[in-house]
Amino acid sequence: MKDTITKKVTVRPYGDGYHARCEGHTASSTSSAQGAVGRAALKAFGVPFANGEFPDPANFGITLAPVDGRNWTAERLVQGEIKVNFEETKEAFPPWNRISDDSPLPDDNTAVLVHAPKCSDPVWMGYMEADEWYWIEGTKVPYEVTHWTHLPEPPKEGK
């Protein structure tokens, strides 16, 4: 069964656009209040993405909905807090590990998901060998890899 985590997002007008805050994570959008909410939610749930990118929160199990369940409008977003639901199971999507000097790395030749934000497809399967990153087919990753995560567990029988 999935656990649902609910986080609240506040939205305020900001210059020509909107500014959203979710658990200390902030994001702005000049085009839409919903875009600012989505970016703040992605940050709060630890989903890596580069500046200028906006992955669809639904691809990460994040659903956005006004607290009262009514339709989205910029005015309604600014008036109240928005619920951000994240359905997850530990076996469904392991957390991302940011690569830094003190962070653990995967064992050599272990298939994982890697995030290389400057790549046209920034999330892909890969592995590490002798301190170098490789795409799963064996080609060396020509971009900086900033995050990695273990592959999810396979589905359980009958689900």
N, C-alpha and C positions, 0 to 999 in steps of 0.2 A: 504494500500500500504506500502511496506517496504521502509525504508530509508537505503541508502547505505553510509556507512562511509568509507572513504579511508584513510589509513595511509601509510606512506612510511617507508621502512626498508632499512638500509644500511648493507652490508655484506662485511667482510674483512677476508683474511686468518688469522688464529690464531693457531700457533704451528702446530700440525698435522691435524687440522680441520678448522673450520670456527667460526667466531664471528658475531652475528647480533645485531643491535640496532634498536628499534622502540619506538619513543617517550620517550627516557630515560630508557627504559626497555631493558636489554641485556640478551643474551643467547648464549651458545656455543654448538657445536656438533663436535665430532671427526669423525662421520660417514658421515655427509652430510651437505652441505650448506642449503639445503631446510629444514632439521631438525632444524638448528639454526634459520632460518627465522620463522618457525612455532612456536617454543618455544617463541621467542621474541614477536610475534603477539599475542599469547595466553596471555602472561603477560600484554601487552599493552591494551588488551580488558578486562582485569580483570578476566580471566578464571582461577580458582584455580586448581593447579595440584602440586603433590609432586615431589621433586627431583628424577630423574631417570624415571619418567613417561613421556609419550608423547601422550596425547590424540589427536585424529585426529581433526585438526581445523575445518574440514567440519561438524563435529557433533555439532559445536557451531555457524554455519552460517558464518564461516570465509573461504574466498577463497583467495588463493595466486596466483598472476600472475605477470610476468615481465611487466614493464611499456609498452613496445612495443607489447605485446601480443604474442611474439615468445616463443619457447620452453624453458624449464628450462635446464640450464647446470651450473655447478659450476663456470665456467669461466664467463658466462654471469651474474650470480648473483653478482660476485665480481666487475664486470665492472660498474654496474649502480644500481640505486635504484629500489626497487621492490614495486609494489602496493600491499597492503593488503586490501581487501574489507571485510566489515562486514555488512551483511544485518540483520537488526533488526527492530522490532517494540516493543514498550514498553510493549504491551500486549502479545507479543510472548515469550519473555524471560526476566523476571525482573532481575535487577542487583544482584549480590551476595553480601551479607553482611558478612564482616569479624567479627568474634566473638572476642571482646576485652572488657575490663572493662567498656568502655564508649559507646559501641555500643548497639543499641536497639535489643531486642530479640523478636521472634514472641510471640503472645498471647498463653497462655496455650491451649493445645489440638487443635491447628490450624495446619493442614497438610501443610508441606513445603518440599522443597528439601534440603537435608543436605549433606555436604561434610565432610567425615571422611577419610583423605588421607592414613591412615595406613590399611584401610579395603580393602579386595580384590576387592570389587565393591564400589569405594569411593563415588559415588553419588547415593543417594537413597531417597525415601520419608520417612519422619519421622515427629515427633512432639515433643514439649517440654511440660513437666508437672512437676511442683514444682522443677524447676531448673535442671531437668534431661532430657536427650534426649532419645527418644524411636523410634525404627523402626515403620513403619506404622502398622504392625501387632501386636504391643504391647510389643515386646521384648526390653529390655534396650540396648542402643547402647554401646558396650564394648570398643569403641575407642573414642579418642578425636575428637569432631566435631569442625572444624575450620571455616566453612562458612555455611550460609543458605540463601535461597531465597524463595520468594512466588512462588506458582505454576503459570504457565502461564494461561492467560485467554483462555477460550474455543474458537474454531474457530467461526467466524461470519457466519451467514446464507449465503449460496450461495458461499462461498469461499473455 
